[in-house]
Amino acid sequence: MRSLVVEDVAVRYGEVEAVRGASFSVEAGQVFGLLGPNGAGKTSILRVLTTLVRPAGGKAWILGHDVEAEPAAVRRLIGYVPQALSADGSLTGRENILLFARLYSVPRRDRTARIDQLLELMELGPAADRVVRTYSGGMVRRLEIACSLVHHPRFLLLDEPTVGLDPVASRAVWGHLTSLSKETGLTLLVTTHSMHEADEHCQRLAVMSGGVVRGEGTPGELRASLGTPGGTLEDVFAALTASANKGDLRDINRSRRTARRLG
Amino acid sequence: MTSTAHGAPRDVLVEEVARLSFGHATRSYLQTVAAMVGAEWQRVRREPSVLVARVAQPLLWLLVFGAAVSGVRGLGSEGVPYKAFLVPGVLAQSVLFVAIFSGLAIIWERDLGITQRILVTPVARSAIIVGKAASAALRAVVQVCVVLAVVYVTGIPLRWSVPAILGAVATVGLCTILLSAVSMVIASAVRSREQFMGIGQLVTLPLLFASNALYSVSVMPTWLRAVSQVNPLTYEVEILRRLLVGVGPDRLAVDVLVLLGGTVVAVAVASVTFPRRVS
């Protein structure tokens, strides 16, 4: 069963055409990676899927709900972790999750148990009552994932969740994400720059460039499509995105800002 | 379990329809506002130094500016000591700064992705606006309570009755929600914090000087008097002055209705415009 269907989606910001007819689909329970250089249109696709931006053309459905026509239903079914570190630094980890539990109308009687469960799941229990500004970058990211799971979403969207993290923290984040997918059947859509992470953790990939999907398949299928023995996913990425522009200043600034906050 | 053409399990659709009842929507709305105010209370509680810094400014206006100007005739203080006349104006002025600059937080949160995460939750936009404005009101009310406590200690003669104080606090809260919503409209329209700061400074001082906060409307030239009649600060100060000092036009109901109407309009406009830019 397909959890996500994207059909010919276009996104425009004024005169700028960020996405020009992207199409792909994600099976239920899959970890799906959306790859592409800066400015490829990955974040714009995520904005459409999270109902933050209306598509200029095309359609997208999450669990059968049209993201444009049924935004409220879609919002109840998805969790979202943006690229920038967005946890509230002046609140504790527990208070951050509580805020989202209340925004998602998690019943009062279930809140404490659910928050404790998520803190334990993300290995944040000992730091639960510390203000978040004292957390490391990896801890903040795990907390944000916990916040996005508080309402038992069926589909989780993450925009470059490991950008700016050191390898140990990145591995820990991916470890939690893949365990989640395996244990709960949660479908994950992850954008990333990292070929290594995509190869290791994603069951299926779409490579975007210049606002369109240039290639789609399992990591093995994409490598095989090169027709060169020993070809890597990086070679696939380079071949598919060779003609792409190198990303706009806004995307690069956003990545740098996030990296700076992570120290 | 059957599926729709695009893969949705039917039970999900049924559950969604059931959850969209009026009762659920109302509870969700109030819960959103309460959640945002609750989080703001934790922030206020953890940052007493910010509160102290913010209280210092209105006290300077009252104790330094008020002392310096209290001998000046022609300010239209309606027969009461100028410092007592000034207290409602200083309260309104301090609230004005809290409310107008609350929009700055919106831009900060938008840049950090916090706004996007909240917009992705299934809550009404107007609930987010009211929640944020009520959070600003909480800060303003705490600030005003501290200022009033200092005024009490300094012996400035006010009407220290419980209804008057509660009425004043409620007025401060209402006007903060109104001005905070206006601030969010501005924040949604600008690209950067620098732009917002420029517009904020351009708005706050004219609002203050074109009101009855520092002097009576009766001493204003005709054109300024006309401007003061469309300035929400004028209505707020009128209520505060009537309740705390016992002078000024006796039209509390009109003043309250104007502030309530202005709040509804400002929240509605902010809900439509918030946030026009998500990146």
Interface residues (C-beta under 8 A of the other chain):
Chain A: M1 R2 S3 V5 A28 T43 R47 T50 T51 L52 V53 W61 L63 G64 H65 D66 A72 A73 R75 R76 L77 I78 Y80 P82 Q83 A84 L85 S86 D88 S90 L91 T92 E95 L98 L99 F100 R102 L103 Y104 S105 V131 E144 C147 S148 R154 R250 R254 R257
Chain B: S3 T4 A5 H6 G7 A8 P9 V12 L13 E16 R19 L20 H24 R27 S28 Q31 T32 A34 A35 M36 G38 A39 Q42 R43 R46 E47 D111 L112 G113 I114 Q116 R117 I118 L119 V120 T121 P122 V123 V278 S279
